[in-house]
Amino acid sequence: MKPPFICDFCELSPQHSIPLSLSLSLFLSFCSLIEKMSIPMELGSVLHFLQNKTILVTGATGFLAKIFLEKILRVQPNVKKLYLLLRAADAKAATVRFHNEIIGKDLFRVLKEKSGSLFNSIISEKITLVPGDISREDLGLNQYSNLREEMLNELDVVINLAATTNFDERYDVALGINTLGAKHVLSFAKKCAKLKVLVHVSTAYVAGEKSGLILENSYAMGETLNGATGLDIDMEKKVIEQELNELQAEAATEEEITVAMKDLGIKRAKIYGWPNTYVFTKTMGEMLIEELKENMPLAIIRPTIITSTYKEPFSGWAEGVRTIDSLAVGYGKGRLTCFLGDVKGVVDLVPADMVVNAIIVAMVAHANQPSSDISIYQVGSSLRNPVRYTNLQDYGFRYFSKKPWINKDGKPVKVGKITVLSSMASFHRYMTIRYILPLKGLELVNTAFCKYFQGTYSDLNRKIKFVMRLVDLYRPYLFFGGIFDDRNTDKLRMLARESGVETEIFYFDPKCIDWDDYFMNTHIPGIVKYVFK
């Protein structure tokens, strides 16, 4: 029997009204949660807080980090300094990455227009590039002793945005960045003489495949989703080292090592109840922070699926094919003929600028607020303004029917209704009839004709295996039955409104989003402009 504070997915109406039969235990559970929250009773001006502050941003070339950087420079030109940690061999390489992957992006055009001829001087005065690596102790700054000491003496805020978000990343890489990286950033922050707050950005999907109402709870060290025992981060490091040693002893190629490390990550994640390497290593990162934070002023932000900007610096900016955008790209280009998943299921989306605004407001709220309780903010829309996969299908059909993609031959791609596969069983039937049986036939023909069709057979076999692996990775989210509670986040929003915070600048309320208008006039046009290449 489920605890009384876990709601069945089916009990949540589109408006998510609370049933009158809500039990006393549920009410007491919510009250307990509210009492544990360590948000201060009032907030001052965010713009005033940012003035003359020194901030370290890790993962500076990432999607959210760029939006965070642009926002700070645009709304508070009197910020003192922004240190940007980039993975780079040296200062020269960091500079190249900064110009190519950050300020060279269209995202910064509003700031450039606003600053005019002063843009370059603002960048040189306000930005300091830090070649480093969070997967290493002391962020890999040992060779930059002067810069390291300067940061330790000057930093007011640390924002940890560094992560590898690949679902099946090499386990050694993902553990180094998502898990041990979180520990290294925390350790560095503890050494800062006047640090006011650390904000760690995680993901709401550390919840794995939970269903019902998913609360903003932390994970204790060694806690698992399936009740399995024995999860130990030091042991995970040893498992990786042992596997690598065995592969090297066998003279495995780099490609073979990569495949083995990817398989190991998925295997270890599933042992303890997580569906993939990404969310497993992000969860262990949270565990380390919870275990080691002591009295550090800290907030953890857990965004859901991040989409293009809602409003600032302009609507629709996107970068790369991000989760649901792969569906839009495939559909618009005529390559997506079927959809696997629960079309009535809620897909939790949140625009990137809203996530950044939540990060900034949480940063101000927790500055100089040491607490023994961890503060977690799930930033999404599924509870307050849900959108469903069936809505996404409708938006895609309507948009690309009116504005079809022009292919490389200069012809418009005609889109239509797609086949919906509502279960894994129907997917396997579809794959068997359409691809696997023909592949077996081709295998027989290939054998009969002395491997004459070997190239065609190998190519088709490889593509089928790729699709099956991709489906295995994304299946938990296509059939996801959870709704993310954002009680802490909503309290932060209310606190901001009551305290006179500049909510028109630092907005992050999903209720204000008209999904129809957003997808038809903002998100899909943004994907077409910035991703369809």
N, C-alpha and C positions, 0 to 999 in steps of 0.2 A: 504494500500500500504506500502510495506517495505521501510525503509530508504535506500537511495542509496548506503550506505556502506555495506549492507548485501547482499551477493551473494547467489543465489539459489544453492543448493547442485549440481543440475544437470549442472550448468554452470562451475563447476570446473572440468577440464579435468584431466586425470591421472597425467599429468605433471603440472597441475594447472597454465597454461599460462594465463596471464591477457588479456581479450578481448580488442581490439582496441577501442571499444566503451565505454571504462571506463569513467564514467562521471566526470566532474570537481568537483562535490561535493564529490565524492569518493576520488579524489586526495587530496582535501583540508582537508578531514577528516583524511587521513593518515598523512598529513603534521602536522596537529594539534596534533596528537598522538605523533609523533616524538618529537615535540617541548616540550611536557609535560614531556617527559622522563627525569628522574633525574640521569642518569648515568654520571659519571665523564668523562672528555675528554680523560683521559689516565689511564692505569692500570700499576702497577708495577709487579714485580715477585710475583707469588702466594706463591712459596716456601719461599721467603724472608718474606712475610707477616706472614706466619704461624710460623716462627721462634720465640721462646720465648713467644708465645701467650697462654692465658688461655681460654679454651672453655667449656661452659656448653652445654651438649646434653641431651634433654629430650626424653622420650620414648626410652631409650637406648637399650632395648631388641628387638626393632622392626627391620624389614628387612632392611630398608634404613639406620637406625642408626648404625647397625653393619657394613655395608659397608663403611659408613662415617668414623667410628672409625678406621677400618682397614686401610683405605686409608691414613688418616692423620699420623698414626703411621709408616706406611711403607715408605711414600714419604718424610716425614719431622720428623725424630727422635728427632730433636731439639725443637719440640713443648714443651712448658713449662708444661702444665697440661691439662688433660681432665677430667672434672667432669661429671659423668654419673648419671642422675636421673633415678632411678628405683622404681617402685611401690613395696614396701616391708615394713614389719612391723618394722624391725630394721636392723642394720648393718650386723648381721649374716645372715639374710634372703636375704639381698641384695647381699652378697658375694656368697651365694649358687646360686642365679639366674645368677649372672655374670659368674660364672664358667660353669654352665650347659647350659645357653641359649646364651652366647656370645662367650667367647674365647674357649669354648669346641667345637665349630663348625668348620667344614672343611674349612670354609672361611678363617681362620687364618693360614692355613698351610704354605702359601708362606712367611708370616711374621715370622713364627716360624723357617722356613728353613733359612731365611735371617739373623735372629738374633742369631740363634744357642743357646748357653748356656746363652746368655744375655736376652733371651725372658722374663723370670720371673722377672728379675730385672727391665726391661723396663716397664713392666706392673705395678709393685709395685711403681715405681718412677713416672710414667706419669699418672696413673689412680687413681682417687679418687671416690669412690662409694658414692652416695647420696640417702639414703632411703627417698622417698618423694611421693607426689601425686599432680599433677597439678590441679586436680579438687578442691583443697583446697586453701584457701588464703595463700600467702607466700610459696606456693608449699609444704605445710605441714612440714615446716622445723623448726617450733617453738621449738621443743624439742632438736634441734641440733643448739643451739645458736652460739657456737663457729664456727662450720662449715659454718653456714649461714653468719656470719660476714666476715669470710675468703673469701667466694665467692663474697660477695658484694664489697669487697675491691680489689679483684684480677681479676675478669672476664673481658675479652676483647670482647668476642663473646658469644652470646646465639643462639643456633640452636634448634628451637622447632619442634621436630619430633613426639611428643606424639600424639596419636590419637587412637580411636577405629574405625576400617574400616568396621565393620559389618553393612550391609545395613539396617537390622531391629534390631539393638541393642535396649535395653531398653532405652526409651526416657530420663529417669533421668540420666542414665549412660552416654549416648552420649552427652547430654547437658553439663554435668559436665566436661567431658574431651575435647570435640571438640569445645565447645563454651566458657564456663566459664574458661576452662583451658587456652585458648589463652589469655584471659584477665589477668589471674593470672601470666602467663609467662611475658607478657608485663609489668605488674606492678612491678614484680621482677626486670626485666631488667632496668626499669627506676631508680631503687634505686642503681644500680651498679655505683660505683664512676668513673670508667674509661672505661665504655663499649663503644665499637666502632661501633657495629652493632648487630641488631637482625634479624635473618632469620626465617620466619614462613613458614612451609611447609603445603600447603593446597591440593586441588585437582582441576583439570581442570573441573571436572563434577559439580562444583557449578553452572555451566550453565544450569543445569537441562536437559530439552529435547529440547533446542534450536536447530534450524537447520541453515544451511548456514554458513557464516564465523563468528566465535565467537571471538570477540576481547578481548584483555587483559585489560578489564575494571574492576574497583572496584565496590562494592555494598555499596550504602549509607544505613545508619541505617534505618530499616523498609521497605526497597525496596523489592518488591516481583516480582516473575516471571510472575504471571498471572494478575497483577493489583489489587489484593485484598488488602484491607486496614486493618490496625489494628495490623500488626506484631510488637510486643513489647517483647523484651527478658525477661524483668522483669515479664511480664504477663505470658510468657511461664513457668517460674519458678513457678508461682502461680498455673497454670493449673496442673502442675505435683504434687505439694504439695497437692492440693485439691483431685486429683485422688488417691494419696497414702493414704490420711486420710480416704477417703471413703472406700477403700479396707480394710484398717486395722480395721475400724469400723464394717465391715462385716465379720471380722475374716477370710479373704482370705488367702489361703495357699501361700507359696513363689512361687510355680509354677504358680498359678493363677495371682499373682502380676506381675510376669515376662511377662506372655502373655499379660496382660492388658497394661503394660508399652510399650511393643513392638507395640501393636496395636495403642496406643496413639501417638507414634512417627510417624508412617506412616500417621495417620489421620491428625496430625498437619502439617506435611510436605506438604501433598496434598492440604490442605486448601490454602496454599500460592504459590503453583505451582511447588514444588520440588517433585521428585518421591519417595524419601526414606529418612529415618532418618539421614543417614550418610551425604549426601550432604547438607541437610537442616541445620544440626548443624555445619558443616564446614563453610557454608556460613555465619551463624550468628557469628561464630568466627572471620571471616574476617571483618564483620561489626564492631565488638567491637574494633578490632585493628585499623581500619580506623578512628573510632570515637575518640579513646583515645590516639593515638600514639604521638600527639603533634609534637615535633621536633626530635623524635627518628630516628636515621639512621636505615632504615628498607627495607627489600625486602621480597616479598611473592612469593613463588615458587608453581606453579600449575602443577604437573605432570599429564600425562594421565594414561593409563593402563601400569603398571610397570611389566617388564618381567625380566628374568634371566640376569646375567652380560654378557656384550658384549665382554669384553677383560680383565678387571682387577678385583681382583687380578689374576683371571684366568677365562676363558669363561665358561658360563653355570651354574654358581652357583645359586641355587634357594632354596626357603624355603617355605613350605606349599603350599596348592592348591590355587593359586591366579587367580581369574576371568577366563581368557581364558584357564588356565591350567586344570580347571575342565573338559573342553571339551576334552582335550588331554588325561587325565587320563581315563575318561569314555569311549572314543573311543578306546584307546589302549587296555583296559581290556574287550572290547566287550560288554559294558553296554550301550553305546550310539547308538541307532538305528535311531534316527531322529535329525534334527537340526531345530530350530525355529529361524527365522531371515531373514534379507535381505542379501543374499549371495554376492550381488554386493556392499554392503555397506562397507565403510571404517572403519576399526577398528584401533584406534589410539594407537600404542604401542611404548614404549621406554624402553631400557635396564636400569637396576637399576644403573649401574656404571655411565651412562651418566647423570642421574638425580643427583647423588651425585656430579659429577664434576660441573654441573650447579649451585648447591647449593654453592659450594666452591668459584667459580668464582664470583657469585653474592655477596657473603659475602665480598670478597676483594673489589669489585667495589663500594660497598655502605658503607664501613668502613669510619667513620668520615665524612659522606656526609649527614648531616641532610637536610631534604626536606619536604615541605608542601605537595608535591604530592606523592602518594603511587606508588611504582614500583612493577609491577606484571610481572612474567615470566611464560608463559605457555610452558612446556617442553614436546614435543611430536613429532609425525612424520607425521600426517595426511596432512599437507599442503605441506611439502617438499619431503616426500618419503612415500607415502601411501601404506598400505597393506590392502587387502580386505578379508572378511570372506571366499570367494571362494578359496583364496590362502591358508588359514589355513586348509581348508578341503583337498586340494591337498597335502599339506605338510604332514598332518597326514596319509593319505592313502599311500603315497609313503614310508614314514618312517616305519610304522608298517607292511607294506607288506614285506619289506626287513628284518626288525628286529622285528618280532612279540614278544609281551609280553608272557612270560611263566607263566601260571597260577599255582595255588597251587598244582594241580595234575601233574605238570611237562609237560603239553601240551601247544604248542603254540596257541595263540588266533588268529583266522583268522578274518581279518577285510575286510570290503567291502564298497561299496558306501552306503551312508545313505540317508534316506528319508528327503527331504527338505520341511519344512512347511514355506511358505513365507509370511504368514499373521496370525493374531490372529484368524481369522475365520477358517482357515484351521487347526490350532492347536486345536481349540475347537471341530471341527468335528472329528479329529483324536482321541482325548481323549474320546469323547462320544462313538464312535464306538468300540474302543479297550478296554476301561476301564470302563467308567461310565455305559453303558448299561449292560455289564456283572455284574457290581456291583449291579445294581438294580435287576437283575435276582437272584443273590446270596442272596440279601436281602429277596426276596420272598421265596426262598428255605429255608433260615434260619428260617423264621417265621413259615413255614409249618412244619419244623422238630424241633419245640420247642427250637430254639436257638442253635441247635447242631453245626452249623457252625459259631457261634458268633465270635470266635477267628480269623478265616480266614477273615470274613467280616470286623471286626474292623481293622485288620492289613492292608487290601487293602484300606479301606476307609481313614485311616491315611496317607498312602503313596500317594494317589491321592490328598488329601488336601495339603500335603507337596509340591508336584510337582506344583500344581496350585499357591501356595504362592511363590514358587521359581521363576516361570515364571513371576508372577506379579512384583517381585522385579527386575528381570533382563531384562524385556521387553524393557524399555527405551534405553538400550544399544545394544540390538540385532537389533533394528530398528533405531538406532541413525543416524540422518541426518546432524550432525554438523561437521565442519572442524575447528580445533583450530588454529587461527592465532598465530604466534610466532614472531611477528615483534620486540618486545622488546628483546626476547631471541636471535634473530639473530643479533641484534645490539650489544648485549653483546659478541657474538661470534666474530663479526668483530672487535670490540674494543680490544678483547684479542689478536687476530692475529696481529693487527696493533701495539699493545703495546709490543709485544715480550713476551707475557705470554707463559708459558710452555704448549702450546696447545697439544703437543704429550702426555702429562701426564693428562691434564685436558680437554679432548676431550668431546664434547657433540653435535656434528653435525649429525643429523639423515641421512643426505644425504650419509654418508659413509657406511651405512648399506646395505649389499646385503641380502635381506630378505630370499631368497632361501637358501643361504649358512648358514645364521644365524639359521634358523629353523631346517634345515636338519643336521647340524653339531655342533650346539651349544645348542639351546634352548630345542628342544625335547630330545636330549641325556641327558641334564642337568635335565630335569623333570623326566626322567626315573631313573636317578641315585639318585636324592635327594628327589623326591616326591613319586614315585611309590614304596610304601612299604606295 
